[in-house]
Amino acid sequence: MPHEASQPTVISGGANRAFVSGLNIFDRSYSDKLVQKYGNEKYSQVLEMLGLKVKTENRDFYHYERRRRHASVKVASLSGGGSPGVNALVTVSSENHYDSGSKSPGRLGEVVQAGVTGILGKITAINVTTPNAHVYTIAPLRSTERFNPGAGDFLFFHGLQHIGEASTAQTAMQPLVDKITNSITEIREDYDITDKAAMEKIEWRDPDSGMTYYKYYGTSEAEARWLNNRELLAMFSVDVTNTGITSNGTVGTKGILDQVRAAGATLQYTPGSLAIFDWQRVSREMDFNGASAEAHVLSDTFQNQELNRSLFSAFDDGAVLWGSAGGSKEVAAKLGFSSFAIDGVTFHFKKYYGFTPEKMYGVAPTLTTAYRNYGLIIPQGYGTDPMTAQKLPTICLRYQEIKPGMEMNVYEYGGLAETNKTPEQKLSNVIVGHYGVQVQAANQCVIFQGQ
């Protein structure tokens, strides 16, 4: 079917019917009926069917993440250290400071290792006079070695060592914890139809209800569009700061991509030349950041095709696992996953139409769109909410109930409604929900894009 970018796919305005919403079949268990009705392209639906959906009591929700246990600093500049056994003065990069630049990881007696040479030295003095530019005096442990790391090198901390006989208390290190916040935001869909439009019979049947009235087809499409719009919110949304928009009380929500861009890694490859070592860079990045041994991979159509060529066709059946994608194998198959194991990590691949406007909107862009050859890798696992001790998935759909037991407010009104009748002879249907996404350990996620 040719692309017809000049022809609209929907128009705004009214139509109508009594609203018996298929959305009411939502459940945390797998529902084959829902997949058949609405398709398997939505990742928020995947999260829902795998049980990765959590209620939040308030608009704002958060969790805590500890930073790495072992410290390191980046070298901004160096003076001294040119001769064996001579002290070096290392200025620490501004990014390794805290509390308006007044604090950094260094402490007297700490043994550090220069990243490039591997030479060990000991911090003997610290100058904190200049914020964001602390200077460490470091003596090489061996008198025959030069401690001279260059700008851009790293110092890796090894702890308080070689402190001698009858040692006394040394400076403690305080672990830092980050509070990661997000918010629930509003999503709504309205559908209207007049009495005359609702009464007219059409020549084909609505595929869901089997009825030959446009109102049934229009209602089904409104439900599906609401689900798709929730999906777009979960993936692409950002927090809203423009006062012209926030004046209505909204604050927006940070979608999955916004959170991963802020804290995760971005790796690039050359489209058309994707090779197994490119994918091994992904597994290394995940390993370096402590990710679990199972991950979802969402790719646009172009990247998905290249992954199939470069990964699945390069190995025999022993490397391809038709795995569970975090649930049952039946769920994985129905939701469109295929799986591949490498470097001890099982990747569950899924074609994601939200990255492919050709599929999502039926257009043929002449310019390269933002998510061409684009992939998002999301490790799977669980963390613990420090407030409730509840086990939470590393990524989950969050929602706020409109009233106890009601996730969505789905209702009708108008002269043709069973309840909420008004004088006007029309039927209006409404779907309202309040959603957001929580991403724990976003540093373990990877954006993988061809450039």
C-alpha positions in Angstrom: 0.0 0.0 0.0 1.6 3.4 -1.0 2.3 6.1 1.5 -0.3 8.9 1.3 1.2 11.6 3.6 -1.3 14.2 2.2 -4.3 12.2 3.4 -5.2 12.5 7.1 -5.6 9.2 9.0 -7.9 10.7 11.6 -9.9 14.0 12.0 -10.9 15.8 15.2 -14.5 16.1 16.1 -17.5 14.1 17.3 -19.4 10.8 16.6 -20.6 8.3 19.4 -22.0 5.1 21.2 -22.6 3.6 24.7 -19.1 3.1 26.0 -18.4 -0.5 27.0 -14.6 -0.2 27.1 -12.3 -3.1 26.3 -9.8 -1.2 28.5 -11.6 -2.8 31.5 -10.0 -6.1 30.7 -6.6 -4.9 31.9 -5.0 -7.3 34.3 -1.5 -8.0 35.5 -1.7 -11.4 34.1 -1.2 -12.3 30.4 -4.3 -11.6 28.3 -4.3 -13.1 24.8 -7.5 -11.3 24.1 -5.9 -7.9 24.7 -3.0 -8.6 22.3 -5.4 -9.8 19.6 -7.5 -6.7 19.9 -4.9 -4.0 20.1 -1.7 -5.6 18.6 1.6 -6.4 20.3 3.6 -3.3 19.4 3.3 -1.3 22.7 6.0 -1.7 25.3 3.9 -0.3 28.1 1.5 -3.2 27.4 4.5 -5.5 27.7 5.3 -4.1 31.1 1.6 -4.5 32.1 1.3 -8.1 31.0 4.6 -9.1 32.7 3.3 -7.7 35.9 5.6 -4.7 35.8 3.0 -2.1 36.8 2.9 -0.4 40.2 0.4 1.9 41.9 1.6 5.1 43.4 -0.3 7.0 46.1 0.9 10.5 45.1 1.5 12.4 41.9 5.3 12.5 42.6 7.2 9.3 43.2 10.8 8.5 43.7 13.4 6.0 44.7 17.0 6.1 45.9 20.1 4.8 44.2 23.5 4.5 45.8 26.6 5.5 43.8 29.5 3.3 43.2 31.2 1.9 46.3 34.8 2.5 45.1 35.9 6.1 44.3 37.9 7.5 41.4 38.8 10.9 40.1 39.7 12.4 36.8 43.0 14.3 36.4 42.5 17.9 35.2 46.2 18.8 35.2 49.5 17.8 36.7 52.6 19.5 38.0 55.7 17.8 39.4 56.2 14.1 39.4 58.6 14.1 36.5 61.4 12.4 38.4 61.5 9.0 40.2 60.3 9.3 43.8 59.2 12.9 43.5 55.8 14.1 44.7 53.2 15.0 42.0 50.5 17.7 42.4 47.3 16.5 40.8 44.4 18.9 40.2 41.2 17.0 40.3 38.6 17.6 37.5 35.5 19.7 38.5 33.1 16.8 37.8 34.6 15.0 40.8 33.5 17.6 43.4 30.4 17.8 45.5 28.6 20.4 47.7 29.4 23.5 45.5 32.9 22.2 44.9 33.9 22.1 48.5 34.3 18.3 48.8 36.0 15.6 46.7 36.8 11.9 47.4 40.5 12.4 48.3 41.7 11.7 51.9 45.1 11.6 53.5 46.7 8.2 53.4 44.6 6.9 50.5 46.6 4.8 48.0 45.7 5.6 44.4 46.6 4.0 41.1 47.2 5.9 37.9 45.0 4.5 35.2 47.4 4.5 32.3 50.6 3.4 33.9 49.2 1.4 36.8 51.8 3.2 39.1 50.7 3.4 42.8 51.0 6.5 44.9 49.8 7.8 48.3 48.0 11.0 49.0 50.1 13.0 51.5 48.4 16.4 51.4 45.2 17.9 50.0 44.6 21.6 49.1 40.9 22.5 49.1 41.4 26.3 48.7 39.9 26.4 45.2 36.3 25.0 44.8 36.0 22.4 42.1 39.8 22.3 41.7 41.2 20.4 44.7 44.9 19.6 44.5 46.2 16.2 45.8 49.9 15.8 46.6 50.8 12.2 45.7 54.0 10.4 46.5 54.9 7.3 44.5 55.1 4.2 46.6 58.4 3.2 45.0 61.3 5.6 45.0 62.3 4.4 41.5 58.9 5.2 39.9 57.4 8.4 38.5 53.8 9.2 39.4 52.9 11.4 36.5 49.3 10.8 35.2 48.4 13.1 32.4 45.2 15.2 31.9 42.3 13.0 31.3 43.8 10.0 33.1 42.0 8.6 36.1 43.1 7.8 39.7 41.6 4.7 41.1 41.3 4.6 44.9 42.6 1.5 46.7 41.9 2.5 50.3 44.0 3.3 53.4 47.1 1.1 53.1 50.6 1.2 54.5 49.5 3.3 57.5 52.3 2.0 59.8 52.6 0.9 63.4 50.3 2.2 66.1 48.0 3.9 63.6 45.2 6.2 64.7 41.9 7.1 63.2 41.8 8.3 59.6 39.3 10.3 57.6 36.1 8.4 56.8 34.4 8.2 53.5 30.7 9.0 53.3 28.7 7.1 50.6 26.5 9.3 48.4 22.9 8.4 47.5 20.8 10.0 44.7 17.1 10.6 45.0 15.5 9.9 41.6 12.1 11.6 41.1 9.4 11.5 38.5 5.7 12.4 38.4 2.4 11.1 37.2 0.7 13.0 34.4 -2.7 13.1 32.8 -3.8 11.4 29.6 -7.3 11.6 28.1 -9.2 10.6 25.0 -12.8 11.8 24.1 -15.1 10.4 21.5 -18.5 11.9 20.4 -21.2 10.8 18.0 -24.6 12.4 17.3 -27.9 10.5 17.3 -28.2 10.5 13.5 -24.6 9.3 13.0 -25.1 6.6 15.6 -28.4 5.4 13.9 -27.0 4.9 10.5 -25.9 1.4 9.4 -22.7 1.0 7.5 -21.7 -1.6 4.8 -19.0 -3.4 6.8 -18.7 -4.8 10.3 -16.6 -3.4 13.1 -13.8 -6.1 13.5 -14.0 -6.1 17.3 -17.8 -6.0 18.0 -19.0 -7.5 14.7 -21.7 -4.7 14.6 -22.5 -2.8 11.4 -22.7 0.7 13.0 -19.9 3.3 12.8 -20.2 4.1 16.5 -18.8 0.7 17.4 -15.8 1.1 15.1 -15.2 4.7 16.3 -15.3 3.6 19.9 -12.8 0.8 19.4 -10.5 3.1 17.5 -10.7 5.6 20.4 -9.7 3.0 22.9 -6.8 1.8 20.7 -5.6 5.4 20.1 -5.7 6.0 23.9 -3.5 3.0 24.5 -1.1 4.1 21.8 -1.0 7.7 23.2 -0.2 6.2 26.7 2.6 4.3 25.0 4.0 7.5 23.4 3.8 9.2 26.8 5.6 6.4 28.6 8.4 6.3 26.0 8.9 9.9 24.8 7.4 12.3 27.4 9.4 15.0 29.2 8.8 17.0 32.3 6.8 20.2 31.5 8.4 23.5 32.6 6.9 26.0 30.1 4.6 28.2 32.3 2.2 28.6 29.4 1.5 24.9 29.8 2.0 24.3 33.5 -0.6 27.0 34.3 -3.3 24.3 34.1 -1.6 22.4 37.0 0.3 19.7 35.0 4.0 19.0 35.5 4.4 16.3 32.8 6.4 13.2 33.4 9.9 12.0 32.3 9.5 9.1 29.9 11.8 6.2 29.5 14.0 7.9 26.9 14.4 11.1 28.9 15.5 9.2 31.9 18.0 7.0 30.0 19.5 9.9 28.1 20.2 11.6 31.4 21.8 8.7 33.2 22.5 5.9 30.7 25.0 5.3 28.0 24.8 6.1 24.3 26.8 3.8 21.9 27.0 4.3 18.1 27.6 2.0 15.2 27.8 2.3 11.4 24.5 1.4 9.7 24.9 -1.4 7.2 28.1 -2.6 9.0 26.7 -3.8 12.3 28.9 -6.6 13.5 29.1 -8.9 16.5 31.8 -6.8 18.2 29.4 -3.8 18.1 26.9 -5.8 20.1 29.7 -6.9 22.5 30.3 -3.2 23.2 26.7 -3.1 24.4 27.2 -6.2 26.7 30.4 -4.7 28.1 28.7 -1.4 28.9 26.0 -3.3 30.7 28.5 -5.4 32.6 30.5 -2.3 33.6 27.4 -0.8 35.1 26.2 -3.9 36.9 23.2 -4.7 34.7 21.4 -8.0 35.0 21.9 -10.9 32.6 18.6 -10.3 30.9 17.5 -7.3 28.8 14.8 -6.1 26.5 15.9 -4.6 23.2 13.5 -2.2 21.4 14.6 -1.4 17.9 13.2 0.5 14.9 12.5 -1.6 11.8 15.8 -0.7 10.1 17.9 -1.7 13.1 15.8 -4.8 13.8 16.4 -6.0 10.2 20.1 -5.4 10.6 20.2 -7.2 13.9 18.5 -10.2 12.3 21.1 -10.2 9.6 24.2 -9.7 11.7 23.3 -11.7 14.9 20.7 -14.3 14.2 22.0 -15.4 10.8 25.6 -15.5 12.0 25.0 -18.3 14.6 23.5 -21.7 14.6 20.3 -22.5 16.6 22.3 -23.0 19.7 22.8 -19.3 20.2 19.2 -18.3 19.5 16.9 -18.7 22.5 13.2 -18.4 22.1 13.1 -17.2 25.6 10.6 -15.9 28.1 11.3 -12.1 27.9 10.8 -12.0 31.6 7.6 -14.1 31.6 6.3 -17.2 29.9 7.4 -18.3 26.5 3.8 -17.9 25.3 3.8 -14.3 26.4 7.2 -13.7 24.6 5.8 -15.2 21.4 2.6 -13.3 21.4 4.4 -10.0 22.2 6.7 -10.4 19.3 10.0 -11.1 21.1 12.9 -13.2 19.8 16.0 -13.8 21.9 19.7 -14.1 21.6 22.4 -15.0 24.2 25.9 -13.6 24.1 28.6 -12.9 26.8 26.3 -14.4 29.4 23.5 -11.9 28.7 20.2 -12.9 27.1 18.8 -10.1 24.9 15.1 -10.2 24.1 14.6 -8.3 20.8 11.4 -6.6 19.8 10.5 -4.4 16.8 9.3 -1.1 18.2 7.0 0.9 15.9 7.2 4.0 18.0 10.7 4.5 16.5 9.4 3.9 13.0 7.1 6.7 11.6 6.7 4.8 8.4 4.9 2.1 10.3 3.3 4.2 13.1 2.0 7.1 10.9 2.1 5.7 7.4 4.4 8.4 6.0 7.6 8.3 4.0 10.0 10.9 5.4 12.6 12.2 2.9 14.7 13.4 5.8 16.4 11.1 8.3 14.2 11.0 11.4 15.4 11.1 15.0 15.0 7.4 15.7 16.3 5.8 12.5 18.6 2.8 13.2 17.7 3.3 16.8 17.7 0.9 19.7 17.0 1.0 23.4 18.4 -1.7 25.7 16.6 -2.1 29.1 18.0 -4.6 31.6 15.4 -6.5 33.6 15.5 -7.0 37.3 14.2 -5.8 40.6 15.2 -3.2 43.3 13.8 -2.4 46.7 11.8 0.7 47.6 13.4 2.1 50.8 10.1 3.6 52.0 8.0 0.4 51.8 10.6 -2.4 51.4 8.5 -3.4 48.3 10.4 -5.1 45.5 10.1 -3.0 42.4 11.1 -3.9 38.8 14.0 -1.9 37.4 11.5 -0.4 34.9 7.8 -0.3 35.5 4.6 1.5 34.5 3.4 3.7 37.4 -0.2 4.9 37.8 -2.2 6.8 40.3 -5.7 5.7 41.0 -8.5 8.2 40.3 -10.3 6.7 43.3 -9.7 3.5 45.3 -9.8 0.5 42.9 -10.1 2.7 39.8 -7.1 2.9 37.6 -8.9 4.7 34.7 -12.0 6.8 34.7 -14.0 5.5 31.7 -17.5 6.9 31.4 -20.2 8.3 29.1 -22.6 11.2 29.1 -25.2 12.8 26.8 -28.8 12.2 25.7 -28.0 8.7 24.3 -26.0 7.6 27.4 -27.4 5.0 29.8 -26.5 7.3 32.7 -25.3 10.9 32.9 -28.0 12.0 30.5 -28.0 15.6 29.1 -30.6 17.3 26.8 -28.3 17.1 23.7 -28.9 14.1 21.5 -25.4 12.7 21.3 -23.2 10.3 23.1 -19.8 11.2 24.5 -17.3 8.8 25.8 -14.3 9.6 28.0 -11.1 7.8 29.0 -8.9 9.5 31.6 -5.8 8.0 33.3 -2.8 9.2 35.2 0.5 7.5 34.3 4.3 7.7 34.5 7.3 5.4 34.2 9.9 4.6 36.8 13.4 3.6 35.7 15.6 2.3 38.4 19.4 2.2 37.7 19.0 4.0 34.4 22.8 4.0 34.1 22.5 0.3 33.2 20.4 1.1 30.1 21.9 1.7 26.7 20.9 3.7 23.7 22.3 2.0 20.6 22.1 4.1 17.5 23.5 4.0 14.0 25.2 7.2 12.9 
